[in-house]
Every structure is written in structure tokens, then in C-alpha cells.
Amino acid sequence: MATVSTYLNFDGTCEEAFAFYRTVFGTEFSAPVMRKSAMPAGEGMPPLAPEEAEGVMHVALPILGGHQIMGTDITPSMGHVLKHGNDTSINLECDDLAQLNHLFFALSESAGETFGPMPMPWGQHFATVVDQFGIRWMLVAPLEAAPAAPSA
């Protein structure tokens, strides 16, 4: 079965971020967190800097609808540079407004930027939040059906 996941890069805060996301979504990691020190250096590759050895090589966490987020810490000693921006968003299609609100307010803890939640002209509730780790989340949920008008 094909799946879709979103991979996130961090500058030394991957473990902290995924511990936070685990509490937000109430799920557990798909496998134990893999450390960079567990990977042998490839031929011709420089050794890891000591401060990078316990960094996260890979972590995966199921969130909603069969989707997983995965993450790693970058490796500056190998020339990696983290660039935050608005080019990556994780879009969460929530079942209802209650679920949207729960996730929005949980992700908003120490957030840098938030918008919504509010009904939008295209027929959904919409919210965005750039969380405390610089990750942009978009959340949508269906508008509740209007109550039926009483018949005369």
C-alpha cells in the first residue's frame, strides 16, 4: 500500500520536537529513535563531530489518517545547513471542528505565528500555525451543517 509522509529537518531539536508532536497526537513512534552514532561512517566520509553523534538519524510518528511525519537532525560537520522558510507545510484534514481546535491549540503552544481557526468561503474551517520549531501546519475541517429550518 502506498503511503505519504512528510520529512522534517531540525538543527539539533528533532528529538524535542517529536516528543512534543507525540503528546499533541497521542501516538507512539513507529520504531525506536535511530541515533547518528548507530550508523557506521562510510568509506571516505569524515567522522561525526562528537556533538552530533547522539543526534537523531531518523524518527517516524503516525499522526492523522495514516500519515506519518519523519525527522532528522542535520549534520553541520558534513556541510548541512538548515534553512527555515514557508516552503513546507503539513496539511491536516481534520474530521471535525473539535479535532481542528484541539490540534490548533496544542500546536500553538509557544508558537511564532497563528491564523484562525475560522470558517472560509470555500466551505471549510481553516487555521495555520507556525509552531515553536518553525514548522508550518495548515488545518482544515468541514463546516457543520446548518440546522434544518422548522417546517410550517
PyMOL commands that place a pseudoatom at each C-alpha (Angstrom):
pseudoatom trace, name=CA, resn=MET, resi=1, chain=A, elem=C, hetatm=0, pos=[0.000, 0.000, 0.000]
pseudoatom trace, name=CA, resn=ALA, resi=2, chain=A, elem=C, hetatm=0, pos=[1.342, 3.432, -0.936]
pseudoatom trace, name=CA, resn=THR, resi=3, chain=A, elem=C, hetatm=0, pos=[1.696, 5.982, 1.836]
pseudoatom trace, name=CA, resn=VAL, resi=4, chain=A, elem=C, hetatm=0, pos=[2.588, 9.625, 2.117]
pseudoatom trace, name=CA, resn=SER, resi=5, chain=A, elem=C, hetatm=0, pos=[4.801, 11.079, 4.807]
pseudoatom trace, name=CA, resn=THR, resi=6, chain=A, elem=C, hetatm=0, pos=[6.387, 14.402, 5.488]
pseudoatom trace, name=CA, resn=TYR, resi=7, chain=A, elem=C, hetatm=0, pos=[10.064, 14.608, 6.370]
pseudoatom trace, name=CA, resn=LEU, resi=8, chain=A, elem=C, hetatm=0, pos=[11.273, 17.370, 8.645]
pseudoatom trace, name=CA, resn=ASN, resi=9, chain=A, elem=C, hetatm=0, pos=[14.845, 18.534, 9.228]
pseudoatom trace, name=CA, resn=PHE, resi=10, chain=A, elem=C, hetatm=0, pos=[15.975, 20.074, 12.505]
pseudoatom trace, name=CA, resn=ASP, resi=11, chain=A, elem=C, hetatm=0, pos=[19.110, 21.784, 13.770]
pseudoatom trace, name=CA, resn=GLY, resi=12, chain=A, elem=C, hetatm=0, pos=[19.578, 19.655, 16.900]
pseudoatom trace, name=CA, resn=THR, resi=13, chain=A, elem=C, hetatm=0, pos=[15.961, 19.836, 18.161]
pseudoatom trace, name=CA, resn=CYS, resi=14, chain=A, elem=C, hetatm=0, pos=[14.467, 16.826, 16.350]
pseudoatom trace, name=CA, resn=GLU, resi=15, chain=A, elem=C, hetatm=0, pos=[14.040, 14.724, 19.485]
pseudoatom trace, name=CA, resn=GLU, resi=16, chain=A, elem=C, hetatm=0, pos=[12.439, 17.586, 21.412]
pseudoatom trace, name=CA, resn=ALA, resi=17, chain=A, elem=C, hetatm=0, pos=[10.101, 18.372, 18.500]
pseudoatom trace, name=CA, resn=PHE, resi=18, chain=A, elem=C, hetatm=0, pos=[8.969, 14.761, 18.078]
pseudoatom trace, name=CA, resn=ALA, resi=19, chain=A, elem=C, hetatm=0, pos=[8.410, 14.351, 21.821]
pseudoatom trace, name=CA, resn=PHE, resi=20, chain=A, elem=C, hetatm=0, pos=[6.108, 17.385, 21.595]
pseudoatom trace, name=CA, resn=TYR, resi=21, chain=A, elem=C, hetatm=0, pos=[4.298, 16.061, 18.490]
pseudoatom trace, name=CA, resn=ARG, resi=22, chain=A, elem=C, hetatm=0, pos=[3.834, 12.685, 20.214]
pseudoatom trace, name=CA, resn=THR, resi=23, chain=A, elem=C, hetatm=0, pos=[1.894, 14.428, 23.005]
pseudoatom trace, name=CA, resn=VAL, resi=24, chain=A, elem=C, hetatm=0, pos=[-0.127, 16.510, 20.531]
pseudoatom trace, name=CA, resn=PHE, resi=25, chain=A, elem=C, hetatm=0, pos=[-1.286, 13.488, 18.505]
pseudoatom trace, name=CA, resn=GLY, resi=26, chain=A, elem=C, hetatm=0, pos=[-1.330, 10.907, 21.317]
pseudoatom trace, name=CA, resn=THR, resi=27, chain=A, elem=C, hetatm=0, pos=[0.548, 8.346, 19.200]
pseudoatom trace, name=CA, resn=GLU, resi=28, chain=A, elem=C, hetatm=0, pos=[3.812, 6.445, 19.581]
pseudoatom trace, name=CA, resn=PHE, resi=29, chain=A, elem=C, hetatm=0, pos=[6.904, 6.308, 17.384]
pseudoatom trace, name=CA, resn=SER, resi=30, chain=A, elem=C, hetatm=0, pos=[6.755, 3.681, 14.613]
pseudoatom trace, name=CA, resn=ALA, resi=31, chain=A, elem=C, hetatm=0, pos=[10.170, 2.338, 15.690]
pseudoatom trace, name=CA, resn=PRO, resi=32, chain=A, elem=C, hetatm=0, pos=[12.820, 3.317, 18.233]
pseudoatom trace, name=CA, resn=VAL, resi=33, chain=A, elem=C, hetatm=0, pos=[14.576, 6.627, 17.559]
pseudoatom trace, name=CA, resn=MET, resi=34, chain=A, elem=C, hetatm=0, pos=[17.697, 5.938, 15.483]
pseudoatom trace, name=CA, resn=ARG, resi=35, chain=A, elem=C, hetatm=0, pos=[20.825, 7.867, 16.516]
pseudoatom trace, name=CA, resn=LYS, resi=36, chain=A, elem=C, hetatm=0, pos=[23.539, 9.068, 14.161]
pseudoatom trace, name=CA, resn=SER, resi=37, chain=A, elem=C, hetatm=0, pos=[26.093, 7.156, 16.247]
pseudoatom trace, name=CA, resn=ALA, resi=38, chain=A, elem=C, hetatm=0, pos=[24.392, 3.905, 15.143]
pseudoatom trace, name=CA, resn=MET, resi=39, chain=A, elem=C, hetatm=0, pos=[25.413, 4.497, 11.534]
pseudoatom trace, name=CA, resn=PRO, resi=40, chain=A, elem=C, hetatm=0, pos=[28.940, 3.464, 10.612]
pseudoatom trace, name=CA, resn=ALA, resi=41, chain=A, elem=C, hetatm=0, pos=[30.913, 6.108, 8.718]
pseudoatom trace, name=CA, resn=GLY, resi=42, chain=A, elem=C, hetatm=0, pos=[31.002, 5.392, 5.024]
pseudoatom trace, name=CA, resn=GLU, resi=43, chain=A, elem=C, hetatm=0, pos=[34.287, 4.969, 3.207]
pseudoatom trace, name=CA, resn=GLY, resi=44, chain=A, elem=C, hetatm=0, pos=[35.920, 8.346, 2.647]
pseudoatom trace, name=CA, resn=MET, resi=45, chain=A, elem=C, hetatm=0, pos=[33.455, 10.148, 4.932]
pseudoatom trace, name=CA, resn=PRO, resi=46, chain=A, elem=C, hetatm=0, pos=[34.730, 12.257, 7.827]
pseudoatom trace, name=CA, resn=PRO, resi=47, chain=A, elem=C, hetatm=0, pos=[33.884, 11.067, 11.349]
pseudoatom trace, name=CA, resn=LEU, resi=48, chain=A, elem=C, hetatm=0, pos=[30.892, 12.651, 13.041]
pseudoatom trace, name=CA, resn=ALA, resi=49, chain=A, elem=C, hetatm=0, pos=[31.606, 15.577, 15.282]
pseudoatom trace, name=CA, resn=PRO, resi=50, chain=A, elem=C, hetatm=0, pos=[31.157, 14.391, 18.907]
pseudoatom trace, name=CA, resn=GLU, resi=51, chain=A, elem=C, hetatm=0, pos=[28.250, 16.808, 19.499]
pseudoatom trace, name=CA, resn=GLU, resi=52, chain=A, elem=C, hetatm=0, pos=[26.407, 15.281, 16.511]
pseudoatom trace, name=CA, resn=ALA, resi=53, chain=A, elem=C, hetatm=0, pos=[26.755, 11.585, 17.423]
pseudoatom trace, name=CA, resn=GLU, resi=54, chain=A, elem=C, hetatm=0, pos=[23.643, 11.474, 19.627]
pseudoatom trace, name=CA, resn=GLY, resi=55, chain=A, elem=C, hetatm=0, pos=[21.603, 13.499, 17.153]
pseudoatom trace, name=CA, resn=VAL, resi=56, chain=A, elem=C, hetatm=0, pos=[18.551, 11.891, 15.578]
pseudoatom trace, name=CA, resn=MET, resi=57, chain=A, elem=C, hetatm=0, pos=[19.278, 9.991, 12.375]
pseudoatom trace, name=CA, resn=HIS, resi=58, chain=A, elem=C, hetatm=0, pos=[15.623, 9.006, 11.879]
pseudoatom trace, name=CA, resn=VAL, resi=59, chain=A, elem=C, hetatm=0, pos=[12.329, 9.089, 13.736]
pseudoatom trace, name=CA, resn=ALA, resi=60, chain=A, elem=C, hetatm=0, pos=[8.793, 8.403, 12.473]
pseudoatom trace, name=CA, resn=LEU, resi=61, chain=A, elem=C, hetatm=0, pos=[5.470, 9.238, 14.111]
pseudoatom trace, name=CA, resn=PRO, resi=62, chain=A, elem=C, hetatm=0, pos=[1.979, 8.444, 12.818]
pseudoatom trace, name=CA, resn=ILE, resi=63, chain=A, elem=C, hetatm=0, pos=[-0.325, 11.446, 13.101]
pseudoatom trace, name=CA, resn=LEU, resi=64, chain=A, elem=C, hetatm=0, pos=[-3.718, 11.524, 11.289]
pseudoatom trace, name=CA, resn=GLY, resi=65, chain=A, elem=C, hetatm=0, pos=[-5.295, 9.420, 8.547]
pseudoatom trace, name=CA, resn=GLY, resi=66, chain=A, elem=C, hetatm=0, pos=[-2.380, 7.028, 8.110]
pseudoatom trace, name=CA, resn=HIS, resi=67, chain=A, elem=C, hetatm=0, pos=[0.076, 9.886, 7.564]
pseudoatom trace, name=CA, resn=GLN, resi=68, chain=A, elem=C, hetatm=0, pos=[3.475, 9.850, 9.223]
pseudoatom trace, name=CA, resn=ILE, resi=69, chain=A, elem=C, hetatm=0, pos=[5.891, 12.623, 9.948]
pseudoatom trace, name=CA, resn=MET, resi=70, chain=A, elem=C, hetatm=0, pos=[9.548, 11.676, 9.905]
pseudoatom trace, name=CA, resn=GLY, resi=71, chain=A, elem=C, hetatm=0, pos=[12.529, 13.670, 11.026]
pseudoatom trace, name=CA, resn=THR, resi=72, chain=A, elem=C, hetatm=0, pos=[16.259, 14.017, 11.390]
pseudoatom trace, name=CA, resn=ASP, resi=73, chain=A, elem=C, hetatm=0, pos=[18.814, 16.432, 12.774]
pseudoatom trace, name=CA, resn=ILE, resi=74, chain=A, elem=C, hetatm=0, pos=[21.035, 17.982, 10.131]
pseudoatom trace, name=CA, resn=THR, resi=75, chain=A, elem=C, hetatm=0, pos=[24.762, 17.266, 10.230]
pseudoatom trace, name=CA, resn=PRO, resi=76, chain=A, elem=C, hetatm=0, pos=[26.698, 20.554, 10.100]
pseudoatom trace, name=CA, resn=SER, resi=77, chain=A, elem=C, hetatm=0, pos=[30.089, 18.766, 10.079]
pseudoatom trace, name=CA, resn=MET, resi=78, chain=A, elem=C, hetatm=0, pos=[29.073, 17.365, 6.688]
pseudoatom trace, name=CA, resn=GLY, resi=79, chain=A, elem=C, hetatm=0, pos=[28.093, 20.773, 5.337]
pseudoatom trace, name=CA, resn=HIS, resi=80, chain=A, elem=C, hetatm=0, pos=[24.363, 20.584, 6.040]
pseudoatom trace, name=CA, resn=VAL, resi=81, chain=A, elem=C, hetatm=0, pos=[22.639, 23.908, 6.683]
pseudoatom trace, name=CA, resn=LEU, resi=82, chain=A, elem=C, hetatm=0, pos=[19.057, 24.232, 7.908]
pseudoatom trace, name=CA, resn=LYS, resi=83, chain=A, elem=C, hetatm=0, pos=[17.011, 26.963, 6.222]
pseudoatom trace, name=CA, resn=HIS, resi=84, chain=A, elem=C, hetatm=0, pos=[13.646, 27.773, 7.747]
pseudoatom trace, name=CA, resn=GLY, resi=85, chain=A, elem=C, hetatm=0, pos=[11.018, 29.125, 5.422]
pseudoatom trace, name=CA, resn=ASN, resi=86, chain=A, elem=C, hetatm=0, pos=[7.455, 28.834, 4.325]
pseudoatom trace, name=CA, resn=ASP, resi=87, chain=A, elem=C, hetatm=0, pos=[8.129, 26.262, 1.602]
pseudoatom trace, name=CA, resn=THR, resi=88, chain=A, elem=C, hetatm=0, pos=[6.939, 23.297, 3.680]
pseudoatom trace, name=CA, resn=SER, resi=89, chain=A, elem=C, hetatm=0, pos=[3.539, 22.860, 5.270]
pseudoatom trace, name=CA, resn=ILE, resi=90, chain=A, elem=C, hetatm=0, pos=[1.833, 19.859, 6.705]
pseudoatom trace, name=CA, resn=ASN, resi=91, chain=A, elem=C, hetatm=0, pos=[-1.853, 19.895, 5.798]
pseudoatom trace, name=CA, resn=LEU, resi=92, chain=A, elem=C, hetatm=0, pos=[-4.137, 18.105, 8.249]
pseudoatom trace, name=CA, resn=GLU, resi=93, chain=A, elem=C, hetatm=0, pos=[-7.653, 17.268, 7.047]
pseudoatom trace, name=CA, resn=CYS, resi=94, chain=A, elem=C, hetatm=0, pos=[-9.496, 17.013, 10.373]
pseudoatom trace, name=CA, resn=ASP, resi=95, chain=A, elem=C, hetatm=0, pos=[-12.715, 15.068, 10.904]
pseudoatom trace, name=CA, resn=ASP, resi=96, chain=A, elem=C, hetatm=0, pos=[-14.465, 17.980, 12.581]
pseudoatom trace, name=CA, resn=LEU, resi=97, chain=A, elem=C, hetatm=0, pos=[-14.013, 21.379, 14.170]
pseudoatom trace, name=CA, resn=ALA, resi=98, chain=A, elem=C, hetatm=0, pos=[-13.406, 19.886, 17.624]
pseudoatom trace, name=CA, resn=GLN, resi=99, chain=A, elem=C, hetatm=0, pos=[-10.401, 17.947, 16.328]
pseudoatom trace, name=CA, resn=LEU, resi=100, chain=A, elem=C, hetatm=0, pos=[-9.126, 21.029, 14.458]
pseudoatom trace, name=CA, resn=ASN, resi=101, chain=A, elem=C, hetatm=0, pos=[-9.415, 23.152, 17.590]
pseudoatom trace, name=CA, resn=HIS, resi=102, chain=A, elem=C, hetatm=0, pos=[-7.636, 20.561, 19.743]
pseudoatom trace, name=CA, resn=LEU, resi=103, chain=A, elem=C, hetatm=0, pos=[-4.702, 20.285, 17.342]
pseudoatom trace, name=CA, resn=PHE, resi=104, chain=A, elem=C, hetatm=0, pos=[-4.534, 24.026, 16.657]
pseudoatom trace, name=CA, resn=PHE, resi=105, chain=A, elem=C, hetatm=0, pos=[-4.374, 24.981, 20.322]
pseudoatom trace, name=CA, resn=ALA, resi=106, chain=A, elem=C, hetatm=0, pos=[-1.914, 22.200, 21.160]
pseudoatom trace, name=CA, resn=LEU, resi=107, chain=A, elem=C, hetatm=0, pos=[0.394, 23.145, 18.269]
pseudoatom trace, name=CA, resn=SER, resi=108, chain=A, elem=C, hetatm=0, pos=[0.046, 26.835, 19.181]
pseudoatom trace, name=CA, resn=GLU, resi=109, chain=A, elem=C, hetatm=0, pos=[1.947, 26.345, 22.446]
pseudoatom trace, name=CA, resn=SER, resi=110, chain=A, elem=C, hetatm=0, pos=[4.839, 28.836, 22.191]
pseudoatom trace, name=CA, resn=ALA, resi=111, chain=A, elem=C, hetatm=0, pos=[4.022, 29.308, 18.503]
pseudoatom trace, name=CA, resn=GLY, resi=112, chain=A, elem=C, hetatm=0, pos=[5.551, 32.044, 16.429]
pseudoatom trace, name=CA, resn=GLU, resi=113, chain=A, elem=C, hetatm=0, pos=[2.591, 32.675, 14.118]
pseudoatom trace, name=CA, resn=THR, resi=114, chain=A, elem=C, hetatm=0, pos=[-1.074, 31.671, 14.098]
pseudoatom trace, name=CA, resn=PHE, resi=115, chain=A, elem=C, hetatm=0, pos=[-4.167, 32.303, 11.976]
pseudoatom trace, name=CA, resn=GLY, resi=116, chain=A, elem=C, hetatm=0, pos=[-7.694, 31.125, 12.716]
pseudoatom trace, name=CA, resn=PRO, resi=117, chain=A, elem=C, hetatm=0, pos=[-9.454, 28.834, 13.157]
pseudoatom trace, name=CA, resn=MET, resi=118, chain=A, elem=C, hetatm=0, pos=[-12.254, 30.397, 11.159]
pseudoatom trace, name=CA, resn=PRO, resi=119, chain=A, elem=C, hetatm=0, pos=[-14.810, 29.490, 8.504]
pseudoatom trace, name=CA, resn=MET, resi=120, chain=A, elem=C, hetatm=0, pos=[-13.608, 30.198, 4.990]
pseudoatom trace, name=CA, resn=PRO, resi=121, chain=A, elem=C, hetatm=0, pos=[-15.517, 30.980, 1.772]
pseudoatom trace, name=CA, resn=TRP, resi=122, chain=A, elem=C, hetatm=0, pos=[-14.527, 27.656, 0.204]
pseudoatom trace, name=CA, resn=GLY, resi=123, chain=A, elem=C, hetatm=0, pos=[-16.643, 25.786, 2.772]
pseudoatom trace, name=CA, resn=GLN, resi=124, chain=A, elem=C, hetatm=0, pos=[-14.201, 24.656, 5.459]
pseudoatom trace, name=CA, resn=HIS, resi=125, chain=A, elem=C, hetatm=0, pos=[-12.814, 25.866, 8.751]
pseudoatom trace, name=CA, resn=PHE, resi=126, chain=A, elem=C, hetatm=0, pos=[-9.171, 26.827, 8.267]
pseudoatom trace, name=CA, resn=ALA, resi=127, chain=A, elem=C, hetatm=0, pos=[-6.239, 27.587, 10.543]
pseudoatom trace, name=CA, resn=THR, resi=128, chain=A, elem=C, hetatm=0, pos=[-2.486, 27.819, 10.272]
pseudoatom trace, name=CA, resn=VAL, resi=129, chain=A, elem=C, hetatm=0, pos=[0.203, 27.781, 12.905]
pseudoatom trace, name=CA, resn=VAL, resi=130, chain=A, elem=C, hetatm=0, pos=[3.973, 28.014, 12.728]
pseudoatom trace, name=CA, resn=ASP, resi=131, chain=A, elem=C, hetatm=0, pos=[4.913, 26.030, 15.806]
pseudoatom trace, name=CA, resn=GLN, resi=132, chain=A, elem=C, hetatm=0, pos=[7.730, 26.627, 18.272]
pseudoatom trace, name=CA, resn=PHE, resi=133, chain=A, elem=C, hetatm=0, pos=[10.080, 24.648, 15.999]
pseudoatom trace, name=CA, resn=GLY, resi=134, chain=A, elem=C, hetatm=0, pos=[9.363, 26.708, 12.861]
pseudoatom trace, name=CA, resn=ILE, resi=135, chain=A, elem=C, hetatm=0, pos=[7.143, 24.069, 11.220]
pseudoatom trace, name=CA, resn=ARG, resi=136, chain=A, elem=C, hetatm=0, pos=[4.078, 25.390, 9.371]
pseudoatom trace, name=CA, resn=TRP, resi=137, chain=A, elem=C, hetatm=0, pos=[0.826, 23.450, 9.855]
pseudoatom trace, name=CA, resn=MET, resi=138, chain=A, elem=C, hetatm=0, pos=[-2.408, 24.031, 7.918]
pseudoatom trace, name=CA, resn=LEU, resi=139, chain=A, elem=C, hetatm=0, pos=[-5.575, 22.599, 9.449]
pseudoatom trace, name=CA, resn=VAL, resi=140, chain=A, elem=C, hetatm=0, pos=[-8.957, 22.264, 7.758]
pseudoatom trace, name=CA, resn=ALA, resi=141, chain=A, elem=C, hetatm=0, pos=[-12.280, 20.806, 8.876]
pseudoatom trace, name=CA, resn=PRO, resi=142, chain=A, elem=C, hetatm=0, pos=[-15.725, 20.704, 7.309]
pseudoatom trace, name=CA, resn=LEU, resi=143, chain=A, elem=C, hetatm=0, pos=[-18.247, 23.356, 8.239]
pseudoatom trace, name=CA, resn=GLU, resi=144, chain=A, elem=C, hetatm=0, pos=[-21.036, 21.948, 10.363]
pseudoatom trace, name=CA, resn=ALA, resi=145, chain=A, elem=C, hetatm=0, pos=[-24.333, 21.591, 8.553]
pseudoatom trace, name=CA, resn=ALA, resi=146, chain=A, elem=C, hetatm=0, pos=[-26.747, 24.398, 9.378]
pseudoatom trace, name=CA, resn=PRO, resi=147, chain=A, elem=C, hetatm=0, pos=[-29.706, 23.250, 11.473]
pseudoatom trace, name=CA, resn=ALA, resi=148, chain=A, elem=C, hetatm=0, pos=[-32.785, 22.488, 9.427]
pseudoatom trace, name=CA, resn=ALA, resi=149, chain=A, elem=C, hetatm=0, pos=[-35.372, 25.248, 9.381]
pseudoatom trace, name=CA, resn=PRO, resi=150, chain=A, elem=C, hetatm=0, pos=[-38.574, 24.330, 11.223]
pseudoatom trace, name=CA, resn=SER, resi=151, chain=A, elem=C, hetatm=0, pos=[-41.353, 23.370, 8.858]
pseudoatom trace, name=CA, resn=ALA, resi=152, chain=A, elem=C, hetatm=0, pos=[-44.534, 25.420, 8.859]
for i in range(1, 152): cmd.bond("trace and resi %d" % i, "trace and resi %d" % (i + 1))
show_as sticks, trace
zoom trace
